[in-house]
Amino acid sequence: MNATPEIEARREMGIDRFLITGAMGCIGAWVTKLLLEDGATVAIFDLSTDDRRLRAIIDAEMLATVERIPGDITDVDQVSAAASGRTHIVHLAALQVPFCRANPPLGAAVNVTGTVNVFQAAKEHGIANLAYASSMAVYGHPRNYGVNILPPDAARLPETLYGVFKVANEDTATVYWQEDHVPSIGIRPYTVYGPLRDQGVTAQPTLAIEAAVRGDDYHIEYGGVAGFQFAPDVARVLTTAVRAAPDGAHVYSLAGDIVSMGEFVDVVSDITGSATITHGDDPLPFPDGADDGPLRQRLGELPHTPLRDAVAVTAEFFKNGGQLGAS
């Protein structure tokens, strides 16, 4: 994709200088793509050098403009050095549920200490625009709530270490605002799906689409009702949030399409022609979804790709061999 003169002008002037942590992951790659298309100057900070997700959705010419900073999110000095000279930070570096369960000390180091390091870097360098990914995992089992769709003030009752770590990050953000006036916005997605989503428990719906395109059987291990959010939409919410006027430490849930797993599988089967996708009965240990009214009040109309359209785009991605827009 060739940049417009307006985008090139913003890039040359260096108006927006973004640091993205965890850019090699699914949402990180989409955030990188959207910011580049917006004309931002982008640096990515990641311990991994596996850029296959970036290459799958960003053309080589645009990707060549990205400054790559290999580094460890658990090393405060490396994070601080990477943040120097930036105007915005989108913090996405994290280990997901299975990795935190398998290695709790590493999960805490990456997810909690890493987040503290990002906030400390923002404080040191006076970066007032900071957005980060939290998770619906901060909430507990549906039995703990009297409603299916959680209100904004619902109690956080995590039942996984990953959820505990995300609660710690939200509270870290609050304290950095109260004590040091470092503003931030956290976003809580739920079942993120679409091109590039290939890791974590909630990656299974996306892996089911890939299997359906191949004509293979696939069983999603859980059922129930959940909020489904298309990965590019989540990325656009984050790029909008990080540009919002800084005024505190806020965290917002993201609703998306709140549907049953059966409905999701029916859409996949209808679009791909596959009848070999099945799912379990037991829901994940989280509520069905959450009210994102406060996020809409803050950011305005949220990007939303209808479920059927998003599944069709994802199926086409896999038909093209995992390349966006391939012929």
PLY file of the C-alpha trace (Angstrom):
ply
format ascii 1.0
element vertex 327
property float x
property float y
property float z
element edge 326
property int vertex1
property int vertex2
end_header
0.00 0.00 0.00
1.44 3.35 -1.05
1.16 6.11 1.51
-0.76 9.26 0.60
1.11 12.61 0.54
-0.66 13.58 3.78
0.54 10.43 5.53
4.07 10.88 4.25
4.06 14.50 5.44
3.01 13.51 8.98
5.65 10.82 9.03
8.39 13.18 7.84
7.44 15.78 10.44
7.49 13.14 13.17
4.29 14.44 14.69
3.24 11.09 16.17
6.03 8.86 17.46
4.63 5.59 18.74
6.21 2.76 20.69
4.38 -0.56 20.52
5.34 -3.32 22.91
4.45 -6.86 21.92
4.13 -5.88 18.26
4.88 -9.41 17.02
1.57 -10.65 18.45
-1.85 -10.56 16.81
-3.21 -7.28 18.14
0.26 -5.72 18.10
0.64 -6.44 14.40
-2.76 -4.92 13.63
-1.97 -1.83 15.73
1.32 -1.45 13.86
-0.46 -1.67 10.50
-3.14 0.87 11.42
-0.66 3.37 12.85
1.54 3.14 9.78
-1.47 3.77 7.58
-2.32 6.77 9.80
1.09 8.26 9.08
2.64 7.70 12.47
6.31 7.06 13.10
6.38 3.60 14.66
8.95 1.77 16.76
8.27 -1.77 17.96
9.74 -3.34 21.08
9.63 -7.11 21.37
11.82 -9.94 22.58
10.70 -12.03 19.61
12.17 -11.46 16.16
9.50 -13.57 14.45
7.78 -10.96 12.28
5.58 -13.32 10.25
2.38 -11.70 11.51
3.60 -8.26 10.52
4.64 -9.48 7.07
1.28 -11.16 6.57
-0.65 -7.87 6.70
1.84 -5.05 6.01
3.57 -4.56 2.68
7.35 -4.62 2.63
7.80 -0.95 1.75
5.70 0.25 4.67
7.15 -2.29 7.08
10.66 -1.09 6.22
9.85 2.27 7.87
9.37 0.63 11.27
12.16 0.97 13.83
12.71 -2.45 15.41
14.01 -2.54 18.95
14.71 -6.04 20.25
14.36 -6.06 24.00
13.01 -7.66 27.15
9.92 -6.08 28.70
11.10 -7.26 32.13
14.25 -5.11 31.87
13.37 -1.61 33.06
16.42 0.01 31.47
15.69 -1.48 28.06
12.06 -0.36 28.23
13.07 3.15 29.28
15.59 3.44 26.44
12.99 2.30 23.92
10.48 4.87 25.20
12.86 7.80 24.92
11.64 10.34 22.37
8.20 8.78 21.94
4.89 10.62 22.18
2.60 7.60 22.55
2.87 4.04 23.91
0.59 1.11 23.11
1.51 -1.61 25.59
0.58 -5.12 24.44
3.49 -7.30 25.55
2.05 -10.16 27.61
1.90 -13.91 28.07
-1.55 -15.46 27.69
-3.46 -17.84 29.96
-1.77 -21.14 29.02
1.73 -19.66 29.31
0.97 -18.05 32.69
-0.44 -21.34 33.95
2.61 -23.28 32.75
5.16 -20.83 34.18
3.63 -18.49 36.78
6.89 -16.69 37.73
7.59 -15.84 34.09
3.96 -14.83 33.58
4.20 -12.43 36.52
7.52 -11.04 35.33
6.26 -10.32 31.82
2.68 -9.31 32.56
3.10 -7.44 35.85
6.72 -6.29 36.08
6.71 -5.54 32.37
3.70 -3.28 32.78
5.28 -1.49 35.75
8.34 -0.89 33.57
6.19 0.67 30.83
4.49 3.02 33.28
7.83 3.92 34.82
9.19 4.73 31.36
6.15 6.89 30.62
6.74 8.74 33.87
10.45 9.26 33.22
9.93 10.55 29.67
6.74 12.54 30.26
4.65 10.42 27.87
1.02 11.32 28.49
-0.59 9.08 25.87
-0.52 5.46 27.02
-2.97 2.68 26.19
-2.68 -0.94 27.24
-4.57 -4.21 26.89
-6.29 -5.61 29.94
-8.77 -8.49 29.67
-12.23 -9.79 30.57
-10.25 -12.30 32.64
-10.25 -9.72 35.45
-13.81 -10.89 36.10
-14.83 -14.16 37.68
-17.21 -17.02 37.04
-20.78 -16.05 36.02
-22.08 -17.60 39.26
-20.54 -14.63 41.10
-22.78 -12.13 39.32
-26.52 -11.71 39.11
-26.49 -10.59 35.49
-25.17 -11.95 32.19
-23.84 -8.62 30.87
-21.66 -6.98 33.48
-22.10 -3.30 34.36
-19.04 -1.03 34.41
-18.77 -1.23 38.20
-18.82 -5.04 38.41
-16.40 -6.52 40.91
-13.16 -7.98 39.56
-12.93 -11.57 40.82
-10.32 -13.31 38.66
-9.99 -17.09 38.75
-6.80 -17.44 36.71
-3.29 -16.14 37.32
-3.55 -14.31 34.02
-6.63 -12.50 35.34
-4.87 -11.72 38.63
-1.97 -10.23 36.69
-4.36 -8.08 34.63
-6.02 -6.80 37.82
-2.57 -5.88 39.11
-1.92 -3.94 35.89
-5.16 -1.98 36.18
-4.32 -1.10 39.77
-0.77 -0.20 38.77
-2.23 2.28 36.29
-4.40 3.79 39.01
-1.49 4.30 41.40
0.75 5.80 38.71
-2.01 8.35 38.04
-2.65 9.09 41.71
1.00 9.45 42.70
2.75 10.57 39.50
-0.03 11.86 37.20
0.75 9.32 34.47
-2.52 9.02 32.50
-3.61 5.84 30.74
-6.48 3.95 29.14
-6.87 0.20 29.48
-9.09 -1.87 27.18
-10.61 -5.21 28.18
-11.31 -7.40 25.13
-12.75 -10.92 25.40
-12.68 -13.40 22.50
-10.47 -11.71 19.93
-10.70 -13.47 16.58
-9.63 -12.97 12.99
-6.45 -13.03 10.90
-3.27 -13.61 12.97
-5.06 -14.89 16.11
-3.33 -18.20 16.72
-2.39 -18.37 20.42
-4.29 -18.63 23.68
-7.51 -20.30 24.79
-9.75 -17.89 22.93
-7.83 -18.43 19.69
-9.84 -21.61 19.15
-12.70 -19.93 17.20
-10.15 -18.53 14.74
-8.38 -21.87 14.46
-11.80 -23.38 13.71
-12.21 -21.01 10.74
-8.78 -22.03 9.46
-9.66 -25.70 9.78
-13.00 -25.17 8.03
-11.24 -23.52 5.08
-8.95 -26.55 4.81
-11.93 -28.91 5.08
-10.63 -30.37 8.34
-12.53 -31.29 11.50
-12.12 -29.00 14.49
-13.58 -29.09 18.00
-13.75 -25.90 20.06
-13.35 -27.13 23.61
-15.91 -24.81 25.20
-19.33 -23.38 24.50
-21.63 -20.88 26.17
-21.99 -17.21 25.27
-19.10 -14.79 24.90
-18.19 -11.41 23.48
-16.46 -11.80 20.10
-14.25 -8.94 18.89
-12.63 -8.79 15.45
-8.87 -8.25 15.86
-8.60 -5.21 13.51
-11.49 -3.57 15.40
-9.74 -4.10 18.73
-6.58 -2.59 17.28
-8.48 0.47 16.04
-10.03 0.93 19.49
-6.52 0.95 20.96
-5.14 3.42 18.40
-8.11 5.70 19.11
-7.76 5.30 22.87
-4.05 6.13 22.89
-4.84 9.43 21.11
-7.62 10.40 23.53
-7.07 13.41 25.76
-5.16 12.16 28.82
-7.10 12.80 32.01
-6.74 9.94 34.45
-6.37 6.17 34.72
-9.36 4.61 32.98
-10.15 1.05 32.01
-13.05 0.02 29.79
-14.63 -3.25 28.74
-15.24 -3.98 25.07
-18.50 -5.69 24.10
-18.29 -6.68 20.42
-20.81 -9.30 19.28
-22.13 -11.20 22.31
-23.33 -14.49 20.85
-23.35 -18.19 21.66
-20.62 -20.46 20.41
-23.30 -22.33 18.50
-24.21 -19.15 16.62
-20.56 -18.50 15.84
-20.06 -22.04 14.53
-23.20 -21.74 12.39
-21.79 -18.61 10.74
-18.46 -20.32 10.10
-20.17 -23.37 8.63
-22.43 -21.26 6.42
-19.57 -19.17 5.02
-17.07 -21.99 4.52
-19.50 -24.79 3.65
-18.00 -26.90 6.43
-20.13 -29.12 8.63
-17.24 -30.48 10.66
-16.81 -27.74 13.28
-18.12 -28.68 16.72
-17.94 -27.17 20.19
-18.22 -28.16 23.82
-21.07 -27.34 26.18
-19.31 -25.76 29.14
-18.71 -22.01 28.91
-15.46 -20.32 29.79
-15.34 -19.22 33.45
-16.20 -15.63 32.58
-19.48 -13.70 32.21
-21.16 -13.53 28.80
-19.93 -10.01 28.21
-19.74 -6.48 29.57
-21.32 -3.10 28.95
-19.07 -0.88 26.85
-21.23 2.23 27.18
-18.55 4.18 29.09
-16.02 3.43 26.33
-18.45 4.74 23.72
-18.97 7.87 25.78
-15.22 8.39 25.90
-14.24 7.54 22.31
-17.48 7.93 20.35
-18.73 5.31 17.90
-16.57 2.22 18.12
-15.34 0.31 15.06
-17.42 -2.80 14.53
-17.20 -5.33 11.73
-20.36 -7.48 11.80
-19.70 -11.07 12.78
-20.59 -12.53 9.41
-18.40 -10.05 7.54
-15.49 -10.61 9.92
-15.70 -14.40 9.58
-15.78 -14.02 5.78
-12.67 -11.81 5.84
-10.90 -14.31 8.09
-11.83 -17.24 5.86
-10.54 -15.36 2.82
-7.30 -14.66 4.67
-6.75 -18.38 5.19
-7.78 -19.17 1.60
-5.01 -16.79 0.51
-2.45 -18.73 2.49
-2.43 -16.41 5.45
-1.73 -13.21 3.54
-4.00 -10.18 3.66
-5.19 -9.18 0.21
-3.26 -11.94 -1.58
-4.50 -12.88 -5.02
0 1
1 2
2 3
3 4
4 5
5 6
6 7
7 8
8 9
9 10
10 11
11 12
12 13
13 14
14 15
15 16
16 17
17 18
18 19
19 20
20 21
21 22
22 23
23 24
24 25
25 26
26 27
27 28
28 29
29 30
30 31
31 32
32 33
33 34
34 35
35 36
36 37
37 38
38 39
39 40
40 41
41 42
42 43
43 44
44 45
45 46
46 47
47 48
48 49
49 50
50 51
51 52
52 53
53 54
54 55
55 56
56 57
57 58
58 59
59 60
60 61
61 62
62 63
63 64
64 65
65 66
66 67
67 68
68 69
69 70
70 71
71 72
72 73
73 74
74 75
75 76
76 77
77 78
78 79
79 80
80 81
81 82
82 83
83 84
84 85
85 86
86 87
87 88
88 89
89 90
90 91
91 92
92 93
93 94
94 95
95 96
96 97
97 98
98 99
99 100
100 101
101 102
102 103
103 104
104 105
105 106
106 107
107 108
108 109
109 110
110 111
111 112
112 113
113 114
114 115
115 116
116 117
117 118
118 119
119 120
120 121
121 122
122 123
123 124
124 125
125 126
126 127
127 128
128 129
129 130
130 131
131 132
132 133
133 134
134 135
135 136
136 137
137 138
138 139
139 140
140 141
141 142
142 143
143 144
144 145
145 146
146 147
147 148
148 149
149 150
150 151
151 152
152 153
153 154
154 155
155 156
156 157
157 158
158 159
159 160
160 161
161 162
162 163
163 164
164 165
165 166
166 167
167 168
168 169
169 170
170 171
171 172
172 173
173 174
174 175
175 176
176 177
177 178
178 179
179 180
180 181
181 182
182 183
183 184
184 185
185 186
186 187
187 188
188 189
189 190
190 191
191 192
192 193
193 194
194 195
195 196
196 197
197 198
198 199
199 200
200 201
201 202
202 203
203 204
204 205
205 206
206 207
207 208
208 209
209 210
210 211
211 212
212 213
213 214
214 215
215 216
216 217
217 218
218 219
219 220
220 221
221 222
222 223
223 224
224 225
225 226
226 227
227 228
228 229
229 230
230 231
231 232
232 233
233 234
234 235
235 236
236 237
237 238
238 239
239 240
240 241
241 242
242 243
243 244
244 245
245 246
246 247
247 248
248 249
249 250
250 251
251 252
252 253
253 254
254 255
255 256
256 257
257 258
258 259
259 260
260 261
261 262
262 263
263 264
264 265
265 266
266 267
267 268
268 269
269 270
270 271
271 272
272 273
273 274
274 275
275 276
276 277
277 278
278 279
279 280
280 281
281 282
282 283
283 284
284 285
285 286
286 287
287 288
288 289
289 290
290 291
291 292
292 293
293 294
294 295
295 296
296 297
297 298
298 299
299 300
300 301
301 302
302 303
303 304
304 305
305 306
306 307
307 308
308 309
309 310
310 311
311 312
312 313
313 314
314 315
315 316
316 317
317 318
318 319
319 320
320 321
321 322
322 323
323 324
324 325
325 326
